Amino acid sequence: MASDLEMSTTYDIAPASAPPDAATTARLPASSKGAKALRRTQAHLDRLGAIKPHEVRPAAAREASTEPGSLTMDYESFFKSELDRLRQEGRYRVFANLERDRGNFPHATWRDGGSQRKVTVWCSNDYLGMGQHPEVLTAMHEALDRCGAGAGGTRNIAGTNHYHVMLEQELADLHGKEAALLFTSGYVSNWASLGTLAAQMPGCVVLSDAGNHASMIEGIRHSRAQRIIFRHNDPEDLDRHLSSLDPSVPKLVAFESVYSMDGDVAPIAEICDVADKHGAMTYLDEVHAVGLYGPRGGGIAERDGLSHRLTIIEGTLGKAFGVVGGYITGSAAVCDFVRSFASGFIFTTALPPAVAAGAAASIRHLKASSQERERHQANVAAVRAGLTAKGIPLLDNPSHIVPVMVRDPVVCKRISDRLLAEHGIYVQPINYPTVAKGTERLRITPAPFHTEADVAHLVRSFDTIWAEEGLPRSVQARVPA
Ligand SMILES: Cc1ncc(COP(=O)(O)O)c(C=O)c1O
């Protein structure tokens, strides 16, 4: 019997009852490889015709054949035609091959084929340049020399290092919570924690903000708990949904503080008020806020004096803290519960000790120093002011994220390519499914280390490209805080 995964892998791609590939084929030139592959796949499905999903044996699907007339799927052609489709839609992802230049952040060497050039990075999530901070590097070198490369096991079996324990204490203190729990990434921390809590609490209903990150959505889906999506940043809608639920069922409200693509900020206090009214737990993703906001870098909740109101605060070590890893913080009981039941925590090798040491050094530094945060905010303001003065269409928001709205995937990619090749500026285009179709953008993230000259060059380059491309200049569209 095929598992759910196998079944969906087979049928999500091209179920016998799915609309024929006409729409897809129509987007491709009739003679293109992609169109031919799709025709072959369609012919294959037509031949399978009457076979119902449950009658297809996974073993047969695995026996790939490229023989003409074969009944089995031509996997390679399928992959290639799907990739062709992404290219045609202008949302095929091309990674910039960068070599970060330590001590010269945010500058890097970009390699393209055989050539290379120095570029200025304007889209890094190493928001404060902590990935190159001397205290972080020293701590990592020391831990590497002392403990070696890897952790040597899962947290349960030989992999818990003293550096992990110290880092968890540092994180609990950062958010004013009793305990913290480390994960290998922010994605895994969301996926594992939400997935575990929602699955293990009998009858749990999860109320998820419509703008939540993929890692939260996947975790909630994985739990198979009932999921209700409330309107983005809308406590009234949340209240309506919570009011419709049986007061006795466990409820978990999951949302973010700073939303990574629009840069808008959640009304945390109001959401907590509503959650409290209905006896719901709250889970706040502060991935794009930790290190950056609050007197000690504890995020928006710390800045607004709200940390104590959240049941769980989740964060990453990979963005403003400049290293890698993720975590949750909360009561001793909730962290212990996730530690004890989450497969995404239990069954994986612990973070390398040097990573834990570097992250702890970064957090310690940012607890004591606000200099990076102040320079960061000043540069964000300078970039916004410069681009706004030129009429470059920005999405206004109260955070450090500066989205330049292009609203077309092909144009967005072209501007990004031109900025890189002609101006030595790297800003990755952001397309569907990261953002909705029609809202494609260039997401600029100024760092404290961009100089005045860097900012002036960025603004000039955008202005030049906007003129050469004949793109509309506009008044800002405001995203409510
Ligand atoms: C809101 C949000 N949560 C979680 C994550 C995942 O964090 P990490 O990159 O540490 O896996 C991201 C990543 O960009 C994110 O934007």
The ligand as a Tripos MOL2 file, in Angstrom:
@<TRIPOS>MOLECULE
LIG
   16    16     1     0     0
SMALL
NO_CHARGES

@<TRIPOS>ATOM
      1 C1          9.1460   34.3270    9.1740 C.3       1 LIG1
      2 C2         10.1900   33.2890    9.0360 C.ar      1 LIG1
      3 N1         10.2170   32.2810    9.9220 N.ar      1 LIG1
      4 C3         11.1440   31.3150    9.8500 C.ar      1 LIG1
      5 C4         12.1020   31.3220    8.8580 C.ar      1 LIG1
      6 C5         13.1260   30.2490    8.8210 C.3       1 LIG1
      7 O1         14.2840   30.6380    9.4810 O.3       1 LIG1
      8 P1         15.6920   30.0100    9.0930 P.3       1 LIG1
      9 O2         16.1940   30.7610    7.8990 O.co2     1 LIG1
     10 O3         16.5290   30.1530   10.3030 O.co2     1 LIG1
     11 O4         15.4110   28.5710    8.7550 O.co2     1 LIG1
     12 C6         12.1310   32.3460    7.9300 C.ar      1 LIG1
     13 C7         13.1800   32.3780    6.8700 C.2       1 LIG1
     14 O5         13.3550   33.2500    6.1050 O.2       1 LIG1
     15 C8         11.1500   33.3530    8.0100 C.ar      1 LIG1
     16 O6         11.1060   34.3610    7.1210 O.3       1 LIG1
@<TRIPOS>BOND
     1     1     2 1
     2     2     3 ar
     3     2    15 ar
     4     3     4 ar
     5     4     5 ar
     6     5     6 1
     7     5    12 ar
     8     6     7 1
     9     7     8 1
    10     8     9 2
    11     8    10 1
    12     8    11 1
    13    12    13 1
    14    12    15 ar
    15    13    14 2
    16    15    16 1
@<TRIPOS>SUBSTRUCTURE
     1 LIG1         1 GROUP 0 **** ****
